[in-house]
Amino acid sequence: MKSQFFEPSWYHITGTDRMHLDLDGRGTLYEQLARALKLSILQGRLQAGFRLPATRELAAELGLSRNTVLTAYEMLCAERMAVSKGGSGTYVSDAAIVTAVRPPVESVPPQSRYAARLRRLPPSPLHRFEPPVRYDLQYGEPLLDLPLVTAWRRELSRAALRSELRYPPVNGLRELREAICEYLARRRGVVCRPADVVIVNGAQQAIALLARVLLDDGDTAVLEDPHYPFAANAYRAHGAQLAAVRTDAEGLDWQALPRGGARLVHVTPAHQFPSGVEMSLARRMALLRYAAERRCWIVEDDYDGEFRYERGAVPALRSLDVHNRVIYVGSFSKVVFPALRLGYLVCPRSLRDDVVSAKRLDDLGSGAIEQAAMAAFMRGGGFDRHLRRAALELRRRRGALLGGLRRHCAAHLEVTGSHAGMHLVGWLPGWPSAQTAALVELARQRGLGLHPIDPYYEKPATRSGLLLGFAGLSAKQLHAATRLLGMCLIDAVER
């Protein structure tokens, strides 16, 4: 039966009362009628034991077929909201729970400490413009790669045919964990066993699981400043006290770490987010000593360290760890595409069972078909081919962005050396935050999306800057975007 929308209909029940039946237009007519009658019962307008109108009578009143009303009554009986008494009619069930309906409540107080913390979390600086702008220099936009889409569709189709349809192992399919171990040893210098790897739904789930496993209320969690805001929110939501430690040209300043120790230190050593600097070897060794001496954990977030342009690959911090204090977090979201919610943790053996137990409570395991497809993609060489192709294209786009910034923005924008990843930081020397905000708004009006770095700081930023992502725009678009940015900078200075 076709779905149809009816204006709210009224049906005469007694000499003084009328029943309001609102057919909402969603689904078939018998579904709409059944919902309207059920709502009247739950609202107490139809009491237990009340005889519903005869099907012919109600059908005629509402302009429906009798079969539509019969089917609606059968649905009510199937839900135990009504009972049919042969030869007598259909009655509201005595078992129907009738409650007086109160006006809808706009909000309720937080129902737990966790919910209360969630409400206090600062908004994320990551956003999309509405309506979308023509050139958006948003970090995190995917690199559109048609060969990758074709290859991934093929692997998914194959995996769907051969995958087990039961629940997968909570820690992930062994074939994917084996492929990750081989990849990490070859590309990131991390030697681990498949048992050390836990497959998760992206890096964000990894961070949330670690917060649950490692943190109690009041524990100290150290973050770089500036830092990844979703990590800060995950730790804050689990009751941690955040300690923001400044970064400089060598990465995290270990001398500013809490003297009394911390439960965990979250770092992005290969490509600090968002400043883009690489943590020096001296700072890495000092951080490892700090963790060993104070028995704290290091969460190494290697979100996009795979893409490097002017230097060779930098080994992961975990490859230097001899005390098993580093938990390595990797993700396929940046190197493949964000829609693929697949990542992994490399856990010290002492934490592995706790992380797996927390993962079991979350979702019983990540999608088996996607895992099988990724394992085959890696084993068959498709993943490495994609990385090589993506690195070449990102190098070209990065060159287009740098060239455009030198040509059009050099008088106002200072770009610090960033040799990896999918974004740059353009600093605005001497610009107050209000002037930067005015620049962002001016650019938006002209079709250019700019994103200030200020919201990524826990403490007030000492200088203004822009986070300039280049993965989502072609080289030609980046040339046009930087030309437009140059004009916006000139106009913002002259205002």
C-alpha positions as CSV (number, residue, x, y, z in Angstrom):
1,M,0.0,0.0,0.0
2,K,1.4,3.4,-0.9
3,S,2.5,5.9,1.7
4,Q,0.2,8.9,1.8
5,F,0.1,12.0,4.0
6,F,-3.2,13.0,5.6
7,E,-4.1,16.1,7.5
8,P,-4.8,15.3,11.2
9,S,-8.2,13.6,11.3
10,W,-10.9,13.7,14.0
11,Y,-13.1,10.8,14.9
12,H,-16.3,11.1,17.1
13,I,-16.0,8.8,20.1
14,T,-18.8,9.9,22.5
15,G,-21.3,12.6,22.6
16,T,-18.8,15.0,24.2
17,D,-15.3,13.8,23.4
18,R,-13.4,13.5,20.1
19,M,-10.3,11.4,19.5
20,H,-7.5,13.1,17.6
21,L,-5.8,10.7,15.1
22,D,-2.8,12.3,13.5
23,L,-1.6,10.3,10.4
24,D,2.0,11.4,10.1
25,G,2.7,10.5,6.5
26,R,5.5,8.1,7.4
27,G,5.1,4.6,5.9
28,T,1.9,2.9,4.8
29,L,-1.5,4.1,5.8
30,Y,-2.1,1.1,8.1
31,E,1.2,1.8,9.9
32,Q,0.3,5.5,10.3
33,L,-3.1,4.6,11.7
34,A,-1.7,2.0,14.1
35,R,0.8,4.6,15.4
36,A,-1.9,7.2,15.9
37,L,-4.1,4.7,17.9
38,K,-1.1,3.5,19.9
39,L,-0.2,7.1,20.9
40,S,-3.8,7.7,22.0
41,I,-3.6,4.6,24.2
42,L,-0.2,5.6,25.7
43,Q,-1.3,9.2,26.3
44,G,-4.3,7.9,28.3
45,R,-7.0,9.2,26.0
46,L,-8.1,5.6,25.3
47,Q,-8.4,3.7,28.6
48,A,-7.8,0.0,29.2
49,G,-10.9,-1.9,28.3
50,F,-12.2,0.7,25.9
51,R,-13.9,-0.7,22.7
52,L,-12.3,0.7,19.6
53,P,-14.6,1.9,16.8
54,A,-15.9,-0.7,14.3
55,T,-13.6,-1.1,11.4
56,R,-16.2,0.0,8.8
57,E,-17.2,3.0,10.8
58,L,-13.6,4.2,11.3
59,A,-12.7,3.5,7.7
60,A,-15.6,5.6,6.5
61,E,-14.9,8.5,8.9
62,L,-11.2,8.7,7.8
63,G,-11.7,7.9,4.1
64,L,-9.6,4.7,4.3
65,S,-10.3,1.2,3.1
66,R,-11.6,-1.3,5.7
67,N,-8.6,-3.5,5.1
68,T,-6.3,-0.6,6.1
69,V,-8.2,-0.3,9.5
70,L,-8.2,-4.1,10.0
71,T,-4.4,-4.3,9.4
72,A,-3.9,-1.5,11.9
73,Y,-6.0,-3.2,14.5
74,E,-4.0,-6.5,13.9
75,M,-0.8,-4.6,14.5
76,L,-2.1,-3.3,17.8
77,C,-3.1,-6.8,18.9
78,A,0.3,-8.1,17.9
79,E,1.9,-5.5,20.2
80,R,-0.5,-6.5,23.0
81,M,-1.9,-2.9,23.0
82,A,-5.3,-4.3,22.1
83,V,-7.2,-7.6,22.2
84,S,-9.8,-8.9,19.7
85,K,-12.9,-10.5,21.1
86,G,-14.7,-12.4,18.4
87,G,-18.2,-11.1,17.7
88,S,-17.7,-8.3,20.2
89,G,-15.0,-6.0,18.7
90,T,-11.5,-4.9,19.5
91,Y,-10.6,-3.5,22.9
92,V,-7.7,-1.6,24.5
93,S,-5.7,-4.2,26.4
94,D,-5.8,-4.2,30.2
95,A,-2.1,-4.7,30.1
96,A,-1.4,-1.5,28.2
97,I,0.5,0.9,30.5
98,V,-1.2,4.2,30.4
99,T,0.8,7.3,31.5
100,A,-0.1,10.9,31.5
101,V,2.0,12.7,29.0
102,R,3.8,15.7,30.1
103,P,5.1,18.4,27.8
104,P,8.4,17.4,26.3
105,V,11.4,18.4,28.3
106,E,14.0,20.4,26.5
107,S,16.9,18.9,28.5
108,V,17.5,16.9,31.6
109,P,20.4,17.2,34.1
110,P,23.4,15.1,33.3
111,Q,22.7,11.6,34.5
112,S,26.3,10.6,35.3
113,R,29.7,12.2,36.0
114,Y,30.7,11.2,32.5
115,A,27.7,12.9,30.9
116,A,28.4,16.0,33.0
117,R,32.0,16.1,31.7
118,L,30.8,15.6,28.1
119,R,28.6,18.7,28.4
120,R,31.6,20.8,29.6
121,L,33.9,19.8,26.8
122,P,35.0,22.6,24.6
123,P,33.8,22.5,21.0
124,S,36.1,21.0,18.5
125,P,37.9,23.4,16.2
126,L,37.3,21.1,13.2
127,H,34.4,22.2,11.2
128,R,32.9,22.6,7.8
129,F,31.6,25.8,6.4
130,E,27.9,26.1,5.6
131,P,27.4,26.7,2.8
132,P,30.6,25.1,1.6
133,V,33.3,27.4,0.3
134,R,35.0,27.0,-3.0
135,Y,38.5,26.5,-1.6
136,D,38.7,25.0,1.8
137,L,42.2,24.6,3.3
138,Q,40.7,22.3,6.0
139,Y,43.1,19.8,7.5
140,G,41.8,16.2,7.3
141,E,40.2,16.3,3.9
142,P,40.8,13.1,2.0
143,L,43.1,12.8,-1.0
144,L,40.8,11.7,-3.8
145,D,42.4,8.8,-5.6
146,L,40.3,6.9,-8.2
147,P,42.8,4.0,-8.5
148,L,42.5,3.6,-4.7
149,V,38.7,3.6,-4.8
150,T,38.7,1.0,-7.5
151,A,41.2,-1.3,-5.7
152,W,39.3,-0.9,-2.4
153,R,36.0,-1.8,-4.0
154,R,37.6,-4.9,-5.5
155,E,39.1,-6.0,-2.2
156,L,35.8,-5.4,-0.3
157,S,33.9,-7.5,-2.8
158,R,36.3,-10.4,-2.5
159,A,36.4,-10.1,1.3
160,A,32.6,-10.1,1.5
161,L,32.5,-13.5,-0.3
162,R,35.2,-15.2,1.7
163,S,34.8,-13.7,5.2
164,E,33.5,-15.6,8.2
165,L,30.0,-14.2,9.1
166,R,30.4,-14.9,12.8
167,Y,31.7,-12.3,15.2
168,P,35.4,-11.6,14.5
169,P,38.1,-11.9,17.3
170,V,37.8,-8.9,19.5
171,N,41.5,-8.0,19.0
172,G,41.1,-8.3,15.2
173,L,41.7,-10.8,12.4
174,R,45.0,-12.5,12.7
175,E,45.8,-11.9,9.0
176,L,45.5,-8.2,9.4
177,R,47.5,-8.1,12.6
178,E,50.2,-10.0,10.8
179,A,50.2,-7.6,7.9
180,I,50.4,-4.7,10.3
181,C,53.4,-6.2,12.1
182,E,55.3,-6.7,8.8
183,Y,54.4,-3.1,7.7
184,L,55.5,-1.5,11.0
185,A,58.8,-3.4,11.1
186,R,59.6,-2.3,7.5
187,R,58.3,1.2,7.4
188,R,58.3,2.5,11.1
189,G,61.0,0.4,12.8
190,V,58.5,-1.1,15.2
191,V,59.1,-4.8,15.9
192,C,56.1,-6.5,17.4
193,R,54.1,-9.7,17.4
194,P,50.5,-10.2,16.1
195,A,49.4,-10.7,19.7
196,D,50.6,-7.2,20.6
197,V,48.2,-5.6,18.0
198,V,44.6,-4.7,18.7
199,I,42.4,-3.6,15.8
200,V,40.1,-0.6,16.6
201,N,37.7,1.6,14.8
202,G,40.1,4.4,14.1
203,A,42.6,6.3,16.3
204,Q,39.9,8.0,18.2
205,Q,38.5,4.8,19.6
206,A,42.1,3.8,20.4
207,I,42.5,6.9,22.5
208,A,39.1,6.5,24.2
209,L,39.9,2.9,25.1
210,L,43.3,3.9,26.6
211,A,41.6,6.7,28.6
212,R,39.2,4.1,30.0
213,V,42.0,1.6,30.8
214,L,44.6,3.9,32.1
215,L,42.9,6.9,33.8
216,D,41.0,7.3,37.1
217,D,39.4,10.6,38.2
218,G,42.1,13.1,39.1
219,D,45.0,11.4,37.2
220,T,47.3,13.7,35.2
221,A,47.4,13.3,31.5
222,V,50.0,15.4,29.7
223,L,49.4,16.8,26.2
224,E,51.5,18.8,23.9
225,D,50.5,22.4,23.5
226,P,49.2,22.9,20.8
227,H,47.6,19.5,20.6
228,Y,44.9,17.3,19.0
229,P,41.6,18.4,20.6
230,F,39.8,15.1,20.4
231,A,42.5,13.4,22.5
232,A,42.2,16.2,25.1
233,N,38.4,15.7,25.2
234,A,38.7,11.9,25.6
235,Y,41.0,12.3,28.6
236,R,39.0,15.1,30.1
237,A,35.8,13.1,29.8
238,H,37.3,10.3,31.8
239,G,38.1,12.6,34.7
240,A,41.8,13.4,34.0
241,Q,43.5,16.6,34.9
242,L,45.2,17.9,31.8
243,A,48.7,19.3,31.9
244,A,49.5,21.2,28.7
245,V,53.3,21.2,28.1
246,R,54.7,23.7,25.6
247,T,56.4,22.6,22.3
248,D,59.1,24.3,20.4
249,A,61.3,23.6,17.3
250,E,62.4,20.3,18.9
251,G,59.0,19.1,20.0
252,L,57.7,18.5,23.5
253,D,59.8,20.3,26.1
254,W,60.5,17.4,28.5
255,Q,61.8,19.7,31.2
256,A,58.4,21.2,31.6
257,L,56.8,17.8,32.3
258,P,55.2,17.5,35.8
259,R,57.8,16.7,38.4
260,G,55.5,14.6,40.3
261,G,54.9,12.4,37.3
262,A,51.8,11.7,35.2
263,R,49.6,8.7,34.3
264,L,50.2,9.2,30.6
265,V,51.9,11.5,28.1
266,H,50.2,11.9,24.7
267,V,52.7,12.9,21.9
268,T,52.9,13.1,18.1
269,P,56.7,12.9,17.7
270,A,56.9,12.2,14.0
271,H,54.9,15.2,13.0
272,Q,53.7,17.3,15.9
273,F,50.0,18.2,15.6
274,P,49.3,20.8,14.6
275,S,52.7,22.7,14.6
276,G,54.3,20.2,12.2
277,V,57.7,20.0,14.0
278,E,59.6,16.7,14.5
279,M,60.6,15.7,18.0
280,S,64.4,15.6,18.2
281,L,66.3,12.4,19.2
282,A,67.5,14.1,22.4
283,R,63.9,14.9,23.4
284,R,62.7,11.4,22.6
285,M,65.4,9.8,24.8
286,A,64.6,12.2,27.6
287,L,60.9,11.5,27.4
288,L,61.5,7.7,27.5
289,R,63.7,8.2,30.6
290,Y,61.0,10.2,32.2
291,A,58.4,7.5,31.5
292,A,60.6,4.7,32.8
293,E,61.6,6.6,36.0
294,R,58.0,7.6,36.9
295,R,56.2,4.5,35.6
296,C,53.9,6.5,33.3
297,W,52.7,5.5,29.9
298,I,53.5,7.3,26.6
299,V,50.7,7.3,23.9
300,E,52.5,7.7,20.6
301,D,49.9,9.0,18.1
302,D,51.5,8.4,14.6
303,Y,48.6,9.9,12.7
304,D,50.4,10.8,9.4
305,G,54.1,10.2,9.9
306,E,54.1,8.0,6.8
307,F,54.2,11.0,4.4
308,R,57.6,12.7,4.4
309,Y,59.0,14.9,1.7
310,E,62.5,16.4,2.3
311,R,63.9,13.8,4.7
312,G,63.8,10.1,5.1
313,A,61.3,8.3,7.3
314,V,61.7,8.8,11.0
315,P,61.5,5.7,13.2
316,A,58.7,5.6,15.6
317,L,59.3,6.5,19.3
318,R,58.3,2.9,20.2
319,S,61.2,1.6,18.3
320,L,63.5,3.2,20.9
321,D,61.6,2.0,23.9
322,V,63.3,-0.7,25.9
323,H,61.1,-0.4,29.0
324,N,57.7,-1.1,27.3
325,R,56.1,2.2,28.3
326,V,55.1,3.3,24.8
327,I,51.7,2.5,23.3
328,Y,51.7,3.0,19.6
329,V,48.5,4.3,17.9
330,G,48.2,3.9,14.1
331,S,45.3,4.6,11.7
332,F,44.4,3.9,8.1
333,S,42.1,6.9,8.1
334,K,44.7,9.4,7.0
335,V,46.7,7.2,4.7
336,V,43.7,5.7,2.9
337,F,40.6,7.8,3.6
338,P,38.7,9.0,6.7
339,A,35.5,7.0,5.9
340,L,37.5,3.8,6.6
341,R,37.1,3.6,10.4
342,L,40.0,1.3,11.0
343,G,43.1,1.7,13.1
344,Y,45.3,-0.3,15.5
345,L,47.1,-0.2,18.8
346,V,50.5,-1.8,19.6
347,C,50.2,-2.6,23.3
348,P,52.8,-3.6,25.9
349,R,52.0,-7.1,27.0
350,S,51.0,-5.9,30.5
351,L,48.2,-3.8,29.1
352,R,46.9,-6.0,26.3
353,D,44.2,-8.0,28.1
354,D,42.8,-4.8,29.7
355,V,42.6,-3.1,26.3
356,V,40.9,-6.1,24.7
357,S,38.4,-6.3,27.5
358,A,37.5,-2.6,27.1
359,K,37.2,-3.1,23.3
360,R,34.9,-6.1,23.9
361,L,32.5,-3.9,25.9
362,D,32.6,-1.2,23.2
363,D,31.6,-3.2,20.1
364,L,32.6,-6.9,20.3
365,G,35.2,-6.3,17.5
366,S,35.7,-4.2,14.4
367,G,34.1,-5.1,11.1
368,A,35.5,-8.4,9.8
369,I,34.9,-7.7,6.1
370,E,36.8,-4.4,6.2
371,Q,39.6,-6.1,8.2
372,A,39.9,-8.9,5.7
373,A,39.9,-6.4,2.7
374,M,42.7,-4.4,4.3
375,A,44.7,-7.5,5.1
376,A,44.5,-8.6,1.4
377,F,45.2,-5.1,0.2
378,M,48.4,-5.0,2.3
379,R,49.5,-8.6,1.5
380,G,49.0,-8.1,-2.2
381,G,51.1,-4.9,-2.4
382,G,48.2,-2.6,-3.2
383,F,48.7,-0.7,0.0
384,D,52.3,0.1,-0.7
385,R,51.5,1.1,-4.3
386,H,48.9,3.5,-2.9
387,L,51.3,5.0,-0.4
388,R,53.9,5.6,-3.1
389,R,51.3,7.2,-5.4
390,A,49.8,9.3,-2.6
391,A,53.2,10.5,-1.5
392,L,54.0,11.7,-5.0
393,E,50.7,13.6,-5.3
394,L,50.9,15.1,-1.9
395,R,54.5,16.3,-2.6
396,R,53.1,18.0,-5.7
397,R,50.3,19.6,-3.8
398,R,52.5,20.7,-1.0
399,G,54.9,22.3,-3.5
400,A,51.9,24.1,-5.1
401,L,50.8,25.4,-1.7
402,L,54.4,26.5,-0.7
403,G,55.0,28.1,-4.1
404,G,51.7,30.0,-3.9
405,L,52.4,31.2,-0.3
406,R,55.8,32.5,-1.3
407,R,54.4,34.3,-4.3
408,H,51.3,35.8,-2.9
409,C,51.6,35.8,1.0
410,A,55.2,36.1,1.9
411,A,54.8,39.7,3.2
412,H,52.4,38.7,5.9
413,L,52.6,34.9,6.4
414,E,55.6,33.0,7.8
415,V,55.7,29.2,7.0
416,T,57.9,27.2,9.3
417,G,59.7,24.0,8.1
418,S,57.3,21.1,8.0
419,H,58.6,18.0,6.2
420,A,55.8,15.6,6.6
421,G,52.0,15.1,6.7
422,M,49.2,16.8,4.9
423,H,49.2,20.3,6.3
424,L,51.4,23.3,7.0
425,V,51.2,26.1,9.5
426,G,51.3,29.7,8.3
427,W,52.2,32.0,11.2
428,L,50.9,35.6,11.3
429,P,53.6,37.6,13.2
430,G,52.2,40.3,15.3
431,W,48.6,39.6,14.5
432,P,46.2,39.6,17.5
433,S,43.6,36.9,17.5
434,A,40.8,39.3,16.7
435,Q,42.5,40.4,13.5
436,T,43.0,36.7,12.6
437,A,39.3,36.0,13.2
438,A,38.4,39.0,10.9
439,L,40.7,37.5,8.2
440,V,38.9,34.1,8.5
441,E,35.5,35.8,8.1
442,L,36.7,37.9,5.2
443,A,38.1,34.9,3.4
444,R,34.9,32.9,4.0
445,Q,32.9,35.6,2.3
446,R,35.1,35.4,-0.7
447,G,34.9,31.6,-0.9
448,L,38.1,30.6,0.9
449,G,38.1,28.4,4.0
450,L,40.8,29.3,6.6
451,H,41.3,27.7,10.0
452,P,43.1,29.4,12.8
453,I,45.5,27.5,15.0
454,D,44.5,29.3,18.3
455,P,41.7,26.8,19.2
456,Y,44.3,23.9,19.3
457,Y,46.0,25.5,22.3
458,E,45.1,24.6,25.9
459,K,46.9,27.7,27.2
460,P,46.5,31.1,25.4
461,A,48.5,31.0,22.1
462,T,51.5,33.3,22.0
463,R,51.1,34.0,18.3
464,S,48.4,33.6,15.6
465,G,48.6,31.3,12.7
466,L,46.6,29.3,10.2
467,L,46.4,25.5,9.8
468,L,46.7,25.0,6.0
469,G,45.6,21.6,4.8
470,F,46.5,20.7,1.2
471,A,45.3,17.1,0.6
472,G,41.8,18.0,-0.4
473,L,42.6,20.5,-3.2
474,S,44.4,20.0,-6.5
475,A,47.6,21.8,-7.4
476,K,45.6,24.1,-9.6
477,Q,43.1,24.9,-6.9
478,L,45.9,25.5,-4.4
479,H,47.4,28.1,-6.7
480,A,44.0,29.9,-6.9
481,A,43.5,29.6,-3.1
482,T,46.9,31.1,-2.3
483,R,46.3,34.0,-4.7
484,L,42.9,34.6,-3.0
485,L,44.6,34.4,0.4
486,G,47.1,37.0,-0.6
487,M,44.4,39.4,-1.5
488,C,42.6,38.7,1.7
489,L,45.7,39.4,3.8
490,I,46.3,42.7,2.1
491,D,42.7,43.8,2.6
492,A,42.7,42.6,6.3
493,V,45.9,44.6,7.0
494,E,44.5,47.8,5.4
495,R,41.2,47.6,7.4
